[in-house]
Amino acid sequence: MVLPLLFLAFGLSTAVHSTRAAAQDAPAFTPREIGRILAHGPWPQPARPDPSNRVSGNAPAIALGERLFYSPRLSGTGAVLCASCHEPWRAYSDGRSRGVGIEPVDRNTPSVVNARLNRWFGWDGANDNLWAQSVRPLLERREMRSSAAQVAALMRGDPDLSLLYQRAFGAPPPANDEALLVDVGKALAAYLETLDSGRTPFDDFRDALARGDSAAAARYPPQAQRGLRIFIGSGKCAACHAGPNFSDAAFHRSGIASRLETGEADTGRQAGIDRLLASRYNQLGAYSDDASRTGAQLTRRASGETDAAGAFRTPGLRQVALTAPNMHDGSLATLCEVLRRHPAGESAVESDEAQPGPVALTAQERGDLLAFLATLSDADGSRMTGANPLACR
């Protein structure tokens, strides 16, 4: 059997340490723990075209989408662009507690890196596909405050954009403003699908375990290994932050309440379901290119979701060292604060370690977890606010 052999190979690596203290530094993972670690890969994940978007993976559409992503002319004021909130140098987030377009908005701006792996889009899952999520900020009054007519006029009136559109979609821009708006969303989505994060120190460690390479596995920092053991075990983190993107793509209550611009409580997924089912751009609608409507099955079932009030989508943790502030409302400035205050929520994963209830962590465990989380980024984890594990008390 593969896992016991992997365990033996990895377990032998601890024997090379010359002192008792060094031997205690890095854990010897059990076969079960190794299995849980392997479930967080491999990385990168293979590209899979979106059947609801006929230009998904299309090189000319990607070029058009990239051009539009950096164009302020899509906005109603001509001053806001997609990259205003999704800044490449901030791992495609904005560094603010809550996003600011033309006006401030209610929630934190999530990174769009690895967005192609999401099942739902937005903190509340109000969209079931990436192109609809790309259309949403164009029309939202506080974000880009545009309209189908304005977007269509830009695409038809700019010769360069018209040519790029024709190359991507095989025809000139259509006369129907809304159809053209949706195609702009699909081109933006085609570009966003290319924004994958790179490999990380964790991925090298995970793959070393998979092939039984104890020497390579031993290069992964011992403190990160201890944090990983907590992450997949006693900390209950992996119950929600599961899979290669460290997200179960489900909705959970975080224990952090927030309010909307109106002063009302942010009900999260509950309001998101209403918007999803009312949207003309969901996968049940006429603009989906998926003739089979296979991808719409989850949309049909959304109305039957229970306990949606106050639940928010589990974000992926790749690049998490680079995207503070944290949580749906940006209320926690550092990951240290998250580890101090964020309890284990209800889990959709059946496991003897995935039960509801808060998890008490010692200062040492918080430091170990932080060291692990820093290895989930493809850039220098020291850029993280409060990155020093010894300071995570």
Order of alpha helices (4+ residues) and beta strands (2+ residues): alpha-alpha-alpha-alpha-alpha-alpha-alpha-alpha-alpha-alpha-alpha-alpha-beta-alpha-alpha-beta-alpha-alpha
